[in-house]
Amino acid sequence: MQQQGRTTFIDITSSSSSFSSSSVMAEIGVDVFTVSLRSAVEMLSMCYGE
């Protein structure tokens, strides 16, 4: 039942605004990439800085 509702929601979202949805996904991806990159740099600087 829950699975069916989830797929229907995804279908509605993608059909109503696929461009907006994809741009939001790209934005989230960039944010995640930036955060992970920053944390990796901080880890490296902590390892080699001490």
mmCIF file as Biopython writes it, N, C-alpha, C and O atoms, coordinates in Angstrom:
data_model
#
loop_
_atom_site.group_PDB
_atom_site.id
_atom_site.type_symbol
_atom_site.label_atom_id
_atom_site.label_alt_id
_atom_site.label_comp_id
_atom_site.label_asym_id
_atom_site.label_entity_id
_atom_site.label_seq_id
_atom_site.pdbx_PDB_ins_code
_atom_site.Cartn_x
_atom_site.Cartn_y
_atom_site.Cartn_z
_atom_site.occupancy
_atom_site.B_iso_or_equiv
_atom_site.auth_seq_id
_atom_site.auth_asym_id
_atom_site.pdbx_PDB_model_num
ATOM 1   N N  . MET A ? 1  ? 0.846  -1.201 0.000   1.0 0.0 1  A 1 
ATOM 2   C CA . MET A ? 1  ? 0.000  0.000  0.000   1.0 0.0 1  A 1 
ATOM 3   C C  . MET A ? 1  ? 0.881  1.251  0.000   1.0 0.0 1  A 1 
ATOM 4   O O  . MET A ? 1  ? 0.689  2.163  -0.804  1.0 0.0 1  A 1 
ATOM 5   N N  . GLN A ? 2  ? 1.851  1.275  0.917   1.0 0.0 2  A 1 
ATOM 6   C CA . GLN A ? 2  ? 2.724  2.441  0.996   1.0 0.0 2  A 1 
ATOM 7   C C  . GLN A ? 2  ? 3.577  2.571  -0.261  1.0 0.0 2  A 1 
ATOM 8   O O  . GLN A ? 2  ? 3.799  3.674  -0.763  1.0 0.0 2  A 1 
ATOM 9   N N  . GLN A ? 3  ? 4.052  1.433  -0.763  1.0 0.0 3  A 1 
ATOM 10  C CA . GLN A ? 3  ? 4.861  1.449  -1.981  1.0 0.0 3  A 1 
ATOM 11  C C  . GLN A ? 3  ? 4.071  2.051  -3.144  1.0 0.0 3  A 1 
ATOM 12  O O  . GLN A ? 3  ? 4.591  2.862  -3.910  1.0 0.0 3  A 1 
ATOM 13  N N  . GLN A ? 4  ? 2.807  1.639  -3.261  1.0 0.0 4  A 1 
ATOM 14  C CA . GLN A ? 4  ? 1.950  2.146  -4.343  1.0 0.0 4  A 1 
ATOM 15  C C  . GLN A ? 4  ? 1.815  3.666  -4.241  1.0 0.0 4  A 1 
ATOM 16  O O  . GLN A ? 4  ? 1.911  4.372  -5.245  1.0 0.0 4  A 1 
ATOM 17  N N  . GLY A ? 5  ? 1.591  4.162  -3.025  1.0 0.0 5  A 1 
ATOM 18  C CA . GLY A ? 5  ? 1.448  5.598  -2.841  1.0 0.0 5  A 1 
ATOM 19  C C  . GLY A ? 5  ? 2.720  6.336  -3.205  1.0 0.0 5  A 1 
ATOM 20  O O  . GLY A ? 5  ? 2.674  7.425  -3.776  1.0 0.0 5  A 1 
ATOM 21  N N  . ARG A ? 6  ? 3.850  5.742  -2.875  1.0 0.0 6  A 1 
ATOM 22  C CA . ARG A ? 6  ? 5.127  6.388  -3.151  1.0 0.0 6  A 1 
ATOM 23  C C  . ARG A ? 6  ? 5.339  6.497  -4.661  1.0 0.0 6  A 1 
ATOM 24  O O  . ARG A ? 6  ? 5.735  7.551  -5.158  1.0 0.0 6  A 1 
ATOM 25  N N  . THR A ? 7  ? 5.075  5.409  -5.391  1.0 0.0 7  A 1 
ATOM 26  C CA . THR A ? 7  ? 5.275  5.442  -6.845  1.0 0.0 7  A 1 
ATOM 27  C C  . THR A ? 7  ? 4.337  6.457  -7.485  1.0 0.0 7  A 1 
ATOM 28  O O  . THR A ? 7  ? 4.739  7.179  -8.398  1.0 0.0 7  A 1 
ATOM 29  N N  . THR A ? 8  ? 3.095  6.520  -7.021  1.0 0.0 8  A 1 
ATOM 30  C CA . THR A ? 8  ? 2.140  7.485  -7.564  1.0 0.0 8  A 1 
ATOM 31  C C  . THR A ? 8  ? 2.641  8.903  -7.323  1.0 0.0 8  A 1 
ATOM 32  O O  . THR A ? 8  ? 2.556  9.746  -8.216  1.0 0.0 8  A 1 
ATOM 33  N N  . PHE A ? 9  ? 3.154  9.173  -6.149  1.0 0.0 9  A 1 
ATOM 34  C CA . PHE A ? 9  ? 3.668  10.504 -5.823  1.0 0.0 9  A 1 
ATOM 35  C C  . PHE A ? 9  ? 4.827  10.860 -6.740  1.0 0.0 9  A 1 
ATOM 36  O O  . PHE A ? 9  ? 4.910  11.984 -7.236  1.0 0.0 9  A 1 
ATOM 37  N N  . ILE A ? 10 ? 5.729  9.899  -6.967  1.0 0.0 10 A 1 
ATOM 38  C CA . ILE A ? 10 ? 6.879  10.135 -7.846  1.0 0.0 10 A 1 
ATOM 39  C C  . ILE A ? 10 ? 6.394  10.424 -9.261  1.0 0.0 10 A 1 
ATOM 40  O O  . ILE A ? 10 ? 6.895  11.338 -9.916  1.0 0.0 10 A 1 
ATOM 41  N N  . ASP A ? 11 ? 5.412  9.641  -9.739  1.0 0.0 11 A 1 
ATOM 42  C CA . ASP A ? 11 ? 4.874  9.857  -11.085 1.0 0.0 11 A 1 
ATOM 43  C C  . ASP A ? 11 ? 4.270  11.253 -11.211 1.0 0.0 11 A 1 
ATOM 44  O O  . ASP A ? 11 ? 4.514  11.951 -12.195 1.0 0.0 11 A 1 
ATOM 45  N N  . ILE A ? 12 ? 3.485  11.657 -10.216 1.0 0.0 12 A 1 
ATOM 46  C CA . ILE A ? 12 ? 2.845  12.975 -10.240 1.0 0.0 12 A 1 
ATOM 47  C C  . ILE A ? 12 ? 3.912  14.072 -10.250 1.0 0.0 12 A 1 
ATOM 48  O O  . ILE A ? 12 ? 3.812  15.033 -11.013 1.0 0.0 12 A 1 
ATOM 49  N N  . THR A ? 13 ? 4.921  13.929 -9.412  1.0 0.0 13 A 1 
ATOM 50  C CA . THR A ? 13 ? 5.970  14.940 -9.322  1.0 0.0 13 A 1 
ATOM 51  C C  . THR A ? 13 ? 6.721  15.070 -10.633 1.0 0.0 13 A 1 
ATOM 52  O O  . THR A ? 13 ? 6.919  16.177 -11.133 1.0 0.0 13 A 1 
ATOM 53  N N  . SER A ? 14 ? 7.142  13.936 -11.195 1.0 0.0 14 A 1 
ATOM 54  C CA . SER A ? 14 ? 7.953  13.975 -12.410 1.0 0.0 14 A 1 
ATOM 55  C C  . SER A ? 14 ? 7.144  14.495 -13.588 1.0 0.0 14 A 1 
ATOM 56  O O  . SER A ? 14 ? 7.680  15.212 -14.433 1.0 0.0 14 A 1 
ATOM 57  N N  . SER A ? 15 ? 5.853  14.144 -13.661 1.0 0.0 15 A 1 
ATOM 58  C CA . SER A ? 15 ? 5.037  14.570 -14.802 1.0 0.0 15 A 1 
ATOM 59  C C  . SER A ? 15 ? 4.670  16.049 -14.682 1.0 0.0 15 A 1 
ATOM 60  O O  . SER A ? 15 ? 4.583  16.740 -15.696 1.0 0.0 15 A 1 
ATOM 61  N N  . SER A ? 16 ? 4.452  16.546 -13.465 1.0 0.0 16 A 1 
ATOM 62  C CA . SER A ? 16 ? 4.006  17.925 -13.286 1.0 0.0 16 A 1 
ATOM 63  C C  . SER A ? 16 ? 5.150  18.903 -13.535 1.0 0.0 16 A 1 
ATOM 64  O O  . SER A ? 16 ? 4.952  19.930 -14.185 1.0 0.0 16 A 1 
ATOM 65  N N  . SER A ? 17 ? 6.349  18.599 -13.025 1.0 0.0 17 A 1 
ATOM 66  C CA . SER A ? 17 ? 7.463  19.540 -13.206 1.0 0.0 17 A 1 
ATOM 67  C C  . SER A ? 17 ? 8.774  18.766 -13.208 1.0 0.0 17 A 1 
ATOM 68  O O  . SER A ? 17 ? 9.480  18.714 -12.200 1.0 0.0 17 A 1 
ATOM 69  N N  . SER A ? 18 ? 9.089  18.168 -14.348 1.0 0.0 18 A 1 
ATOM 70  C CA . SER A ? 18 ? 10.311 17.361 -14.435 1.0 0.0 18 A 1 
ATOM 71  C C  . SER A ? 18 ? 11.539 18.275 -14.428 1.0 0.0 18 A 1 
ATOM 72  O O  . SER A ? 18 ? 12.563 17.933 -13.836 1.0 0.0 18 A 1 
ATOM 73  N N  . PHE A ? 19 ? 11.439 19.439 -15.088 1.0 0.0 19 A 1 
ATOM 74  C CA . PHE A ? 19 ? 12.585 20.348 -15.150 1.0 0.0 19 A 1 
ATOM 75  C C  . PHE A ? 19 ? 12.907 20.898 -13.764 1.0 0.0 19 A 1 
ATOM 76  O O  . PHE A ? 19 ? 14.061 20.879 -13.335 1.0 0.0 19 A 1 
ATOM 77  N N  . SER A ? 20 ? 11.880 21.389 -13.068 1.0 0.0 20 A 1 
ATOM 78  C CA . SER A ? 20 ? 12.081 21.934 -11.725 1.0 0.0 20 A 1 
ATOM 79  C C  . SER A ? 20 ? 12.628 20.865 -10.799 1.0 0.0 20 A 1 
ATOM 80  O O  . SER A ? 20 ? 13.519 21.129 -9.991  1.0 0.0 20 A 1 
ATOM 81  N N  . SER A ? 21 ? 12.090 19.649 -10.918 1.0 0.0 21 A 1 
ATOM 82  C CA . SER A ? 21 ? 12.530 18.547 -10.065 1.0 0.0 21 A 1 
ATOM 83  C C  . SER A ? 21 ? 13.994 18.232 -10.325 1.0 0.0 21 A 1 
ATOM 84  O O  . SER A ? 21 ? 14.765 18.034 -9.386  1.0 0.0 21 A 1 
ATOM 85  N N  . SER A ? 22 ? 14.386 18.183 -11.611 1.0 0.0 22 A 1 
ATOM 86  C CA . SER A ? 22 ? 15.760 17.832 -11.944 1.0 0.0 22 A 1 
ATOM 87  C C  . SER A ? 22 ? 16.716 18.929 -11.484 1.0 0.0 22 A 1 
ATOM 88  O O  . SER A ? 22 ? 17.820 18.638 -11.023 1.0 0.0 22 A 1 
ATOM 89  N N  . SER A ? 23 ? 16.296 20.197 -11.607 1.0 0.0 23 A 1 
ATOM 90  C CA . SER A ? 23 ? 17.163 21.291 -11.179 1.0 0.0 23 A 1 
ATOM 91  C C  . SER A ? 23 ? 17.347 21.259 -9.666  1.0 0.0 23 A 1 
ATOM 92  O O  . SER A ? 23 ? 18.436 21.537 -9.162  1.0 0.0 23 A 1 
ATOM 93  N N  . VAL A ? 24 ? 16.279 20.919 -8.943  1.0 0.0 24 A 1 
ATOM 94  C CA . VAL A ? 24 ? 16.375 20.792 -7.486  1.0 0.0 24 A 1 
ATOM 95  C C  . VAL A ? 24 ? 17.321 19.652 -7.123  1.0 0.0 24 A 1 
ATOM 96  O O  . VAL A ? 24 ? 18.143 19.785 -6.217  1.0 0.0 24 A 1 
ATOM 97  N N  . MET A ? 25 ? 17.202 18.537 -7.832  1.0 0.0 25 A 1 
ATOM 98  C CA . MET A ? 25 ? 18.087 17.396 -7.584  1.0 0.0 25 A 1 
ATOM 99  C C  . MET A ? 25 ? 19.533 17.787 -7.846  1.0 0.0 25 A 1 
ATOM 100 O O  . MET A ? 25 ? 20.424 17.400 -7.090  1.0 0.0 25 A 1 
ATOM 101 N N  . ALA A ? 26 ? 19.779 18.553 -8.913  1.0 0.0 26 A 1 
ATOM 102 C CA . ALA A ? 26 ? 21.131 18.993 -9.230  1.0 0.0 26 A 1 
ATOM 103 C C  . ALA A ? 26 ? 21.654 19.894 -8.114  1.0 0.0 26 A 1 
ATOM 104 O O  . ALA A ? 26 ? 22.811 19.787 -7.709  1.0 0.0 26 A 1 
ATOM 105 N N  . GLU A ? 27 ? 20.785 20.786 -7.622  1.0 0.0 27 A 1 
ATOM 106 C CA . GLU A ? 27 ? 21.191 21.680 -6.537  1.0 0.0 27 A 1 
ATOM 107 C C  . GLU A ? 27 ? 21.568 20.878 -5.297  1.0 0.0 27 A 1 
ATOM 108 O O  . GLU A ? 27 ? 22.594 21.141 -4.670  1.0 0.0 27 A 1 
ATOM 109 N N  . ILE A ? 28 ? 20.732 19.894 -4.942  1.0 0.0 28 A 1 
ATOM 110 C CA . ILE A ? 28 ? 21.008 19.050 -3.780  1.0 0.0 28 A 1 
ATOM 111 C C  . ILE A ? 28 ? 22.319 18.300 -3.980  1.0 0.0 28 A 1 
ATOM 112 O O  . ILE A ? 28 ? 23.121 18.182 -3.053  1.0 0.0 28 A 1 
ATOM 113 N N  . GLY A ? 29 ? 22.535 17.793 -5.197  1.0 0.0 29 A 1 
ATOM 114 C CA . GLY A ? 29 ? 23.766 17.069 -5.491  1.0 0.0 29 A 1 
ATOM 115 C C  . GLY A ? 29 ? 24.984 17.954 -5.305  1.0 0.0 29 A 1 
ATOM 116 O O  . GLY A ? 29 ? 25.992 17.525 -4.742  1.0 0.0 29 A 1 
ATOM 117 N N  . VAL A ? 30 ? 24.890 19.198 -5.781  1.0 0.0 30 A 1 
ATOM 118 C CA . VAL A ? 30 ? 26.006 20.137 -5.634  1.0 0.0 30 A 1 
ATOM 119 C C  . VAL A ? 30 ? 26.263 20.413 -4.160  1.0 0.0 30 A 1 
ATOM 120 O O  . VAL A ? 30 ? 27.413 20.437 -3.720  1.0 0.0 30 A 1 
ATOM 121 N N  . ASP A ? 31 ? 25.185 20.623 -3.392  1.0 0.0 31 A 1 
ATOM 122 C CA . ASP A ? 31 ? 25.325 20.887 -1.957  1.0 0.0 31 A 1 
ATOM 123 C C  . ASP A ? 31 ? 26.013 19.721 -1.258  1.0 0.0 31 A 1 
ATOM 124 O O  . ASP A ? 31 ? 26.941 19.920 -0.475  1.0 0.0 31 A 1 
ATOM 125 N N  . VAL A ? 32 ? 25.558 18.512 -1.541  1.0 0.0 32 A 1 
ATOM 126 C CA . VAL A ? 32 ? 26.141 17.324 -0.914  1.0 0.0 32 A 1 
ATOM 127 C C  . VAL A ? 32 ? 27.603 17.196 -1.299  1.0 0.0 32 A 1 
ATOM 128 O O  . VAL A ? 32 ? 28.449 16.888 -0.458  1.0 0.0 32 A 1 
ATOM 129 N N  . PHE A ? 33 ? 27.904 17.434 -2.585  1.0 0.0 33 A 1 
ATOM 130 C CA . PHE A ? 33 ? 29.286 17.331 -3.053  1.0 0.0 33 A 1 
ATOM 131 C C  . PHE A ? 33 ? 30.163 18.360 -2.351  1.0 0.0 33 A 1 
ATOM 132 O O  . PHE A ? 33 ? 31.272 18.045 -1.921  1.0 0.0 33 A 1 
ATOM 133 N N  . THR A ? 34 ? 29.664 19.601 -2.233  1.0 0.0 34 A 1 
ATOM 134 C CA . THR A ? 34 ? 30.437 20.657 -1.576  1.0 0.0 34 A 1 
ATOM 135 C C  . THR A ? 34 ? 30.706 20.308 -0.117  1.0 0.0 34 A 1 
ATOM 136 O O  . THR A ? 34 ? 31.827 20.466 0.369   1.0 0.0 34 A 1 
ATOM 137 N N  . VAL A ? 35 ? 29.676 19.834 0.581   1.0 0.0 35 A 1 
ATOM 138 C CA . VAL A ? 35 ? 29.820 19.497 1.999   1.0 0.0 35 A 1 
ATOM 139 C C  . VAL A ? 35 ? 30.817 18.358 2.185   1.0 0.0 35 A 1 
ATOM 140 O O  . VAL A ? 35 ? 31.675 18.417 3.066   1.0 0.0 35 A 1 
ATOM 141 N N  . SER A ? 36 ? 30.701 17.318 1.352   1.0 0.0 36 A 1 
ATOM 142 C CA . SER A ? 36 ? 31.602 16.171 1.487   1.0 0.0 36 A 1 
ATOM 143 C C  . SER A ? 36 ? 33.028 16.582 1.142   1.0 0.0 36 A 1 
ATOM 144 O O  . SER A ? 36 ? 33.978 16.138 1.786   1.0 0.0 36 A 1 
ATOM 145 N N  . LEU A ? 37 ? 33.176 17.425 0.131   1.0 0.0 37 A 1 
ATOM 146 C CA . LEU A ? 37 ? 34.511 17.888 -0.256  1.0 0.0 37 A 1 
ATOM 147 C C  . LEU A ? 37 ? 35.130 18.704 0.872   1.0 0.0 37 A 1 
ATOM 148 O O  . LEU A ? 37 ? 36.305 18.533 1.198   1.0 0.0 37 A 1 
ATOM 149 N N  . ARG A ? 38 ? 34.337 19.587 1.464   1.0 0.0 38 A 1 
ATOM 150 C CA . ARG A ? 38 ? 34.838 20.432 2.551   1.0 0.0 38 A 1 
ATOM 151 C C  . ARG A ? 38 ? 35.252 19.583 3.752   1.0 0.0 38 A 1 
ATOM 152 O O  . ARG A ? 38 ? 36.299 19.824 4.354   1.0 0.0 38 A 1 
ATOM 153 N N  . SER A ? 39 ? 34.433 18.595 4.099   1.0 0.0 39 A 1 
ATOM 154 C CA . SER A ? 39 ? 34.759 17.741 5.246   1.0 0.0 39 A 1 
ATOM 155 C C  . SER A ? 39 ? 36.005 16.917 4.955   1.0 0.0 39 A 1 
ATOM 156 O O  . SER A ? 39 ? 36.810 16.673 5.854   1.0 0.0 39 A 1 
ATOM 157 N N  . ALA A ? 40 ? 36.173 16.483 3.704   1.0 0.0 40 A 1 
ATOM 158 C CA . ALA A ? 40 ? 37.371 15.721 3.334   1.0 0.0 40 A 1 
ATOM 159 C C  . ALA A ? 40 ? 38.610 16.598 3.463   1.0 0.0 40 A 1 
ATOM 160 O O  . ALA A ? 40 ? 39.643 16.150 3.961   1.0 0.0 40 A 1 
ATOM 161 N N  . VAL A ? 41 ? 38.508 17.841 3.017   1.0 0.0 41 A 1 
ATOM 162 C CA . VAL A ? 41 ? 39.640 18.772 3.122   1.0 0.0 41 A 1 
ATOM 163 C C  . VAL A ? 41 ? 39.974 19.027 4.588   1.0 0.0 41 A 1 
ATOM 164 O O  . VAL A ? 41 ? 41.145 19.072 4.965   1.0 0.0 41 A 1 
ATOM 165 N N  . GLU A ? 42 ? 38.938 19.194 5.415   1.0 0.0 42 A 1 
ATOM 166 C CA . GLU A ? 42 ? 39.173 19.419 6.843   1.0 0.0 42 A 1 
ATOM 167 C C  . GLU A ? 42 ? 39.860 18.212 7.470   1.0 0.0 42 A 1 
ATOM 168 O O  . GLU A ? 42 ? 40.770 18.369 8.285   1.0 0.0 42 A 1 
ATOM 169 N N  . MET A ? 43 ? 39.432 17.010 7.096   1.0 0.0 43 A 1 
ATOM 170 C CA . MET A ? 43 ? 40.054 15.798 7.623   1.0 0.0 43 A 1 
ATOM 171 C C  . MET A ? 43 ? 41.525 15.739 7.225   1.0 0.0 43 A 1 
ATOM 172 O O  . MET A ? 43 ? 42.384 15.421 8.048   1.0 0.0 43 A 1 
ATOM 173 N N  . LEU A ? 44 ? 41.811 16.045 5.965   1.0 0.0 44 A 1 
ATOM 174 C CA . LEU A ? 44 ? 43.191 16.001 5.486   1.0 0.0 44 A 1 
ATOM 175 C C  . LEU A ? 44 ? 44.038 17.029 6.228   1.0 0.0 44 A 1 
ATOM 176 O O  . LEU A ? 44 ? 45.157 16.727 6.644   1.0 0.0 44 A 1 
ATOM 177 N N  . SER A ? 45 ? 43.515 18.237 6.395   1.0 0.0 45 A 1 
ATOM 178 C CA . SER A ? 45 ? 44.286 19.277 7.072   1.0 0.0 45 A 1 
ATOM 179 C C  . SER A ? 45 ? 44.506 18.916 8.535   1.0 0.0 45 A 1 
ATOM 180 O O  . SER A ? 45 ? 45.550 19.247 9.098   1.0 0.0 45 A 1 
ATOM 181 N N  . MET A ? 46 ? 43.538 18.238 9.166   1.0 0.0 46 A 1 
ATOM 182 C CA . MET A ? 46 ? 43.714 17.817 10.559  1.0 0.0 46 A 1 
ATOM 183 C C  . MET A ? 46 ? 44.787 16.734 10.646  1.0 0.0 46 A 1 
ATOM 184 O O  . MET A ? 46 ? 45.583 16.711 11.584  1.0 0.0 46 A 1 
ATOM 185 N N  . CYS A ? 47 ? 44.800 15.832 9.652   1.0 0.0 47 A 1 
ATOM 186 C CA . CYS A ? 47 ? 45.778 14.739 9.680   1.0 0.0 47 A 1 
ATOM 187 C C  . CYS A ? 47 ? 47.190 15.271 9.471   1.0 0.0 47 A 1 
ATOM 188 O O  . CYS A ? 47 ? 48.119 14.896 10.187  1.0 0.0 47 A 1 
ATOM 189 N N  . TYR A ? 48 ? 47.341 16.154 8.474   1.0 0.0 48 A 1 
ATOM 190 C CA . TYR A ? 48 ? 48.687 16.608 8.119   1.0 0.0 48 A 1 
ATOM 191 C C  . TYR A ? 48 ? 49.089 17.883 8.852   1.0 0.0 48 A 1 
ATOM 192 O O  . TYR A ? 48 ? 50.271 18.221 8.906   1.0 0.0 48 A 1 
ATOM 193 N N  . GLY A ? 49 ? 48.108 18.594 9.417   1.0 0.0 49 A 1 
ATOM 194 C CA . GLY A ? 49 ? 48.422 19.852 10.083  1.0 0.0 49 A 1 
ATOM 195 C C  . GLY A ? 49 ? 49.049 19.645 11.451  1.0 0.0 49 A 1 
ATOM 196 O O  . GLY A ? 49 ? 49.916 20.413 11.869  1.0 0.0 49 A 1 
ATOM 197 N N  . GLU A ? 50 ? 48.607 18.602 12.146  1.0 0.0 50 A 1 
ATOM 198 C CA . GLU A ? 50 ? 49.101 18.369 13.509  1.0 0.0 50 A 1 
ATOM 199 C C  . GLU A ? 50 ? 50.552 17.931 13.493  1.0 0.0 50 A 1 
ATOM 200 O O  . GLU A ? 50 ? 51.136 17.690 14.550  1.0 0.0 50 A 1 
#
